[in-house]
Amino acid sequence: MWAPPLKEASMKRKEKPHIVDHRTRSLEDLENDRWGEPTFGSSVVQRVHAARTKPIRDLTAGELRLLISQKVGLPYLVPLALEKLDADPLTWGSFYEGDLLAAVLALPPETVARHSGWRERIDQIAQRYFEEINRLEGSASLRDDMRSRYDRFKNGR
């Protein structure tokens, strides 16, 4: 019995496309934008410049907080920050429990609106933050400060 010849493509093993994990790359690489050496001597400028050269998976919570608060690399860094905050809404970036969340809550409303799912995730994380911070002794001032930040976020300011 005759059968049509197999096409060469069907004979080859299907290979998965090579996917590059963008987290192994720095913001400089991802944005294809090299800032070079800082021209201003402040520690914030120097730390931002240095953090932009690291693979984003290696950024500390403090570096994420700094970069997000400076509105640097948001499409790449906010999802990473949200993952950290999903794991622990009280993530300590540099200054206090929840300061990474505070940086995320301060994002411009138009930035949050452009990214599908960010608002809902941030809302969920903030609710978990309030549940957890209420269990800690001496946390009233942190809770109250975060509540005002969250209210501004919810009202789009």
Short mmCIF file of the C-alpha atoms (twelve columns), coordinates in Angstrom:
data_MODEL
# 
_entry.id   MODEL 
# 
loop_
_atom_site.group_PDB 
_atom_site.id 
_atom_site.type_symbol 
_atom_site.label_atom_id 
_atom_site.label_alt_id 
_atom_site.label_comp_id 
_atom_site.label_asym_id 
_atom_site.label_seq_id 
_atom_site.Cartn_x 
_atom_site.Cartn_y 
_atom_site.Cartn_z 
_atom_site.pdbx_PDB_model_num 
ATOM 1   C CA . MET A 1   0.000  0.000  0.000  1 
ATOM 2   C CA . TRP A 2   1.306  3.375  -0.960 1 
ATOM 3   C CA . ALA A 3   1.658  6.222  1.595  1 
ATOM 4   C CA . PRO A 4   2.713  9.784  0.885  1 
ATOM 5   C CA . PRO A 5   6.266  10.579 1.917  1 
ATOM 6   C CA . LEU A 6   6.651  12.242 5.311  1 
ATOM 7   C CA . LYS A 7   7.496  15.874 5.146  1 
ATOM 8   C CA . GLU A 8   10.955 16.684 6.372  1 
ATOM 9   C CA . ALA A 9   9.605  19.058 9.005  1 
ATOM 10  C CA . SER A 10  7.423  16.377 10.556 1 
ATOM 11  C CA . MET A 11  10.403 14.036 10.752 1 
ATOM 12  C CA . LYS A 12  12.444 16.479 12.760 1 
ATOM 13  C CA . ARG A 13  12.001 16.609 16.480 1 
ATOM 14  C CA . LYS A 14  9.996  19.629 17.493 1 
ATOM 15  C CA . GLU A 15  12.237 21.972 19.389 1 
ATOM 16  C CA . LYS A 16  11.036 24.532 21.849 1 
ATOM 17  C CA . PRO A 17  12.009 28.066 20.993 1 
ATOM 18  C CA . HIS A 18  14.898 29.398 23.012 1 
ATOM 19  C CA . ILE A 19  13.503 31.703 25.663 1 
ATOM 20  C CA . VAL A 20  15.849 34.171 27.287 1 
ATOM 21  C CA . ASP A 21  15.067 34.992 30.892 1 
ATOM 22  C CA . HIS A 22  15.079 38.784 30.976 1 
ATOM 23  C CA . ARG A 23  15.886 38.643 34.694 1 
ATOM 24  C CA . THR A 24  19.443 37.616 33.870 1 
ATOM 25  C CA . ARG A 25  19.901 40.959 32.133 1 
ATOM 26  C CA . SER A 26  20.429 44.417 33.558 1 
ATOM 27  C CA . LEU A 27  18.162 47.392 33.034 1 
ATOM 28  C CA . GLU A 28  20.893 48.855 30.837 1 
ATOM 29  C CA . ASP A 29  20.634 45.807 28.577 1 
ATOM 30  C CA . LEU A 30  16.849 45.522 28.660 1 
ATOM 31  C CA . GLU A 31  16.329 49.189 27.876 1 
ATOM 32  C CA . ASN A 32  19.359 49.367 25.561 1 
ATOM 33  C CA . ASP A 33  20.334 52.550 27.354 1 
ATOM 34  C CA . ARG A 34  23.756 52.999 28.939 1 
ATOM 35  C CA . TRP A 35  23.853 55.937 31.287 1 
ATOM 36  C CA . GLY A 36  27.591 55.817 31.894 1 
ATOM 37  C CA . GLU A 37  29.180 57.256 34.984 1 
ATOM 38  C CA . PRO A 38  27.033 59.514 37.173 1 
ATOM 39  C CA . THR A 39  27.629 63.204 36.591 1 
ATOM 40  C CA . PHE A 40  26.087 64.172 39.915 1 
ATOM 41  C CA . GLY A 41  27.717 63.127 43.179 1 
ATOM 42  C CA . SER A 42  24.666 62.254 45.293 1 
ATOM 43  C CA . SER A 43  24.533 58.789 46.824 1 
ATOM 44  C CA . VAL A 44  21.057 58.238 45.346 1 
ATOM 45  C CA . VAL A 45  22.286 58.947 41.806 1 
ATOM 46  C CA . GLN A 46  25.324 56.726 42.320 1 
ATOM 47  C CA . ARG A 47  23.222 53.862 43.737 1 
ATOM 48  C CA . VAL A 48  20.684 54.117 40.895 1 
ATOM 49  C CA . HIS A 49  23.445 54.052 38.283 1 
ATOM 50  C CA . ALA A 50  25.084 51.034 39.939 1 
ATOM 51  C CA . ALA A 51  21.798 49.122 40.288 1 
ATOM 52  C CA . ARG A 52  20.988 49.613 36.593 1 
ATOM 53  C CA . THR A 53  24.080 47.555 35.685 1 
ATOM 54  C CA . LYS A 54  23.141 44.469 37.761 1 
ATOM 55  C CA . PRO A 55  21.031 41.581 36.482 1 
ATOM 56  C CA . ILE A 56  17.567 42.439 37.743 1 
ATOM 57  C CA . ARG A 57  17.218 39.055 39.464 1 
ATOM 58  C CA . ASP A 58  20.141 40.093 41.700 1 
ATOM 59  C CA . LEU A 59  18.616 43.370 42.835 1 
ATOM 60  C CA . THR A 60  17.933 43.566 46.556 1 
ATOM 61  C CA . ALA A 61  14.588 44.708 47.928 1 
ATOM 62  C CA . GLY A 62  16.314 47.985 48.816 1 
ATOM 63  C CA . GLU A 63  17.535 48.468 45.258 1 
ATOM 64  C CA . LEU A 64  14.075 47.668 43.917 1 
ATOM 65  C CA . ARG A 65  12.574 50.197 46.326 1 
ATOM 66  C CA . LEU A 66  15.102 52.833 45.263 1 
ATOM 67  C CA . LEU A 67  14.683 52.269 41.520 1 
ATOM 68  C CA . ILE A 68  10.890 52.133 41.702 1 
ATOM 69  C CA . SER A 69  10.744 55.265 43.834 1 
ATOM 70  C CA . GLN A 70  12.916 56.986 41.213 1 
ATOM 71  C CA . LYS A 71  10.581 55.676 38.435 1 
ATOM 72  C CA . VAL A 72  13.393 53.721 36.778 1 
ATOM 73  C CA . GLY A 73  12.775 50.501 34.839 1 
ATOM 74  C CA . LEU A 74  9.192  50.152 36.027 1 
ATOM 75  C CA . PRO A 75  7.933  47.636 33.392 1 
ATOM 76  C CA . TYR A 76  10.711 45.249 34.430 1 
ATOM 77  C CA . LEU A 77  10.967 45.958 38.138 1 
ATOM 78  C CA . VAL A 78  7.374  46.301 39.321 1 
ATOM 79  C CA . PRO A 79  6.514  42.669 38.435 1 
ATOM 80  C CA . LEU A 80  9.602  41.544 40.357 1 
ATOM 81  C CA . ALA A 81  8.638  43.741 43.317 1 
ATOM 82  C CA . LEU A 82  5.099  42.357 43.238 1 
ATOM 83  C CA . GLU A 83  6.489  38.822 43.415 1 
ATOM 84  C CA . LYS A 84  8.524  39.746 46.488 1 
ATOM 85  C CA . LEU A 85  5.524  41.471 48.028 1 
ATOM 86  C CA . ASP A 86  3.285  38.486 47.249 1 
ATOM 87  C CA . ALA A 87  5.706  36.380 49.286 1 
ATOM 88  C CA . ASP A 88  5.909  38.969 52.081 1 
ATOM 89  C CA . PRO A 89  3.886  42.203 52.015 1 
ATOM 90  C CA . LEU A 90  6.084  43.541 54.836 1 
ATOM 91  C CA . THR A 91  9.255  43.271 52.718 1 
ATOM 92  C CA . TRP A 92  11.847 45.631 54.143 1 
ATOM 93  C CA . GLY A 93  13.624 47.515 51.373 1 
ATOM 94  C CA . SER A 94  15.919 49.847 53.278 1 
ATOM 95  C CA . PHE A 95  14.062 51.825 55.892 1 
ATOM 96  C CA . TYR A 96  11.086 50.012 57.447 1 
ATOM 97  C CA . GLU A 97  8.783  47.039 57.097 1 
ATOM 98  C CA . GLY A 98  6.701  47.583 54.001 1 
ATOM 99  C CA . ASP A 99  8.809  50.306 52.387 1 
ATOM 100 C CA . LEU A 100 8.904  48.352 49.113 1 
ATOM 101 C CA . LEU A 101 5.104  48.371 49.124 1 
ATOM 102 C CA . ALA A 102 5.173  52.101 49.903 1 
ATOM 103 C CA . ALA A 103 7.269  52.681 46.766 1 
ATOM 104 C CA . VAL A 104 4.818  50.640 44.680 1 
ATOM 105 C CA . LEU A 105 1.830  52.533 46.123 1 
ATOM 106 C CA . ALA A 106 3.478  55.805 45.050 1 
ATOM 107 C CA . LEU A 107 3.558  54.793 41.370 1 
ATOM 108 C CA . PRO A 108 1.863  57.302 39.076 1 
ATOM 109 C CA . PRO A 109 -1.755 56.247 38.420 1 
ATOM 110 C CA . GLU A 110 -1.222 56.405 34.654 1 
ATOM 111 C CA . THR A 111 1.674  53.938 34.957 1 
ATOM 112 C CA . VAL A 112 -0.435 51.474 36.932 1 
ATOM 113 C CA . ALA A 113 -3.336 51.867 34.493 1 
ATOM 114 C CA . ARG A 114 -1.097 50.962 31.509 1 
ATOM 115 C CA . HIS A 115 -0.213 47.562 32.965 1 
ATOM 116 C CA . SER A 116 -2.885 44.907 33.110 1 
ATOM 117 C CA . GLY A 117 -3.327 43.343 36.513 1 
ATOM 118 C CA . TRP A 118 -1.041 45.641 38.485 1 
ATOM 119 C CA . ARG A 119 -3.827 47.503 40.297 1 
ATOM 120 C CA . GLU A 120 -5.576 44.307 41.383 1 
ATOM 121 C CA . ARG A 121 -2.351 42.710 42.592 1 
ATOM 122 C CA . ILE A 122 -1.317 45.822 44.472 1 
ATOM 123 C CA . ASP A 123 -4.767 45.953 46.120 1 
ATOM 124 C CA . GLN A 124 -4.472 42.316 47.201 1 
ATOM 125 C CA . ILE A 125 -0.964 42.813 48.564 1 
ATOM 126 C CA . ALA A 126 -1.993 45.963 50.446 1 
ATOM 127 C CA . GLN A 127 -4.891 44.118 52.084 1 
ATOM 128 C CA . ARG A 128 -2.516 41.373 53.218 1 
ATOM 129 C CA . TYR A 129 -0.099 44.029 54.479 1 
ATOM 130 C CA . PHE A 130 -2.804 45.498 56.724 1 
ATOM 131 C CA . GLU A 131 -3.740 42.055 58.025 1 
ATOM 132 C CA . GLU A 132 -0.119 41.285 58.902 1 
ATOM 133 C CA . ILE A 133 0.877  44.701 60.279 1 
ATOM 134 C CA . ASN A 134 -2.102 44.649 62.647 1 
ATOM 135 C CA . ARG A 135 -0.577 41.569 64.320 1 
ATOM 136 C CA . LEU A 136 2.684  43.373 65.125 1 
ATOM 137 C CA . GLU A 137 3.113  45.291 68.348 1 
ATOM 138 C CA . GLY A 138 3.992  48.956 68.023 1 
ATOM 139 C CA . SER A 139 3.021  49.116 64.376 1 
ATOM 140 C CA . ALA A 140 0.277  51.761 64.590 1 
ATOM 141 C CA . SER A 141 2.337  54.540 63.004 1 
ATOM 142 C CA . LEU A 142 3.471  52.285 60.134 1 
ATOM 143 C CA . ARG A 143 -0.088 51.106 59.577 1 
ATOM 144 C CA . ASP A 144 -1.466 54.649 59.623 1 
ATOM 145 C CA . ASP A 145 1.206  55.938 57.236 1 
ATOM 146 C CA . MET A 146 0.628  53.034 54.858 1 
ATOM 147 C CA . ARG A 147 -3.144 53.531 55.096 1 
ATOM 148 C CA . SER A 148 -2.788 57.128 53.885 1 
ATOM 149 C CA . ARG A 149 -0.476 55.967 51.054 1 
ATOM 150 C CA . TYR A 150 -2.962 53.257 50.119 1 
ATOM 151 C CA . ASP A 151 -5.856 55.727 50.166 1 
ATOM 152 C CA . ARG A 152 -3.945 58.029 47.775 1 
ATOM 153 C CA . PHE A 153 -3.239 55.018 45.534 1 
ATOM 154 C CA . LYS A 154 -6.905 53.987 45.529 1 
ATOM 155 C CA . ASN A 155 -8.011 57.540 44.728 1 
ATOM 156 C CA . GLY A 156 -5.532 57.830 41.851 1 
ATOM 157 C CA . ARG A 157 -3.391 60.583 43.347 1 
# 
